[in-house]
């Protein structure tokens, strides 16, 4: 049963964004190239984002950056990681709309880009979850001590990780899929906010998109470690609903076609 849950989860992360992209392309009668642009924008946003996130823990530990008091470490990490995600991804969106998709100024086009952005994130996480599943499946039936790639000093930790993976509650794998759905809602709203910032020349909407993204990721980090994933996903669900409200409430601010000036 747990294996089936993992399989459904990672297949959902891969298939659902693709189906969403196909449906939106047909429904909105827009080119799939907008989805591709959004997807590539997400990848581009991670080129510097991921190395920085990997470097920061070592920088705090070796004294390159001032150490954070233990009592404040969780809230600090939540704020920092959230802001970094919001800034890198928001800036990538801004560059896309400002310098690449100069003629994309309608709500529908922003929606397609957001679906590509959030869809690519979900797809990549789904592929990562797929790889993790097959690795854990292999490790489940072998003696980890016989695997040369696992150092002896990490053997016990590896055993604990494998045991935890296969003893998780059956609902746990589905939470990853649910969180990706919530995150796609966020990306749709954030893309529309950044597009409006560019089209209407109102930079405040760029910063609102960054902060909303930062809050979403920060809540996931903080509540996930502080009170558990169920409460965290509940909070993210509420934020996903608010993201959809933002998304549809901003529709009237955009022209029906690119030839009509953006509304104030």
Secondary structure, 3 states (H helix, E strand, C coil): CHHHHHHHHHHHHHHHHHHHHHHHHHHHCCCCHHHHHHHHHHHHHHHHHHHHHHHHHHHHHCCCCCCCCHHHHHHHHHHHHHHHHHHHHHHHHHHHHHHHCCCCCCHHHHHHHHHHHHHHHHHHHHHHHHHHHHHHHHHHCCCHHHCCCCCHHHHHHHHHHHHHHHCCCCCHHHHHHHHHHHHHHHHHHHHHHHHHHHHCCCCHHHHHHHHHHHHHHHHHHHHHHHCCHHHHHHHHHHHHHHHHHHHHHCHHHCCCCCCCCCCC
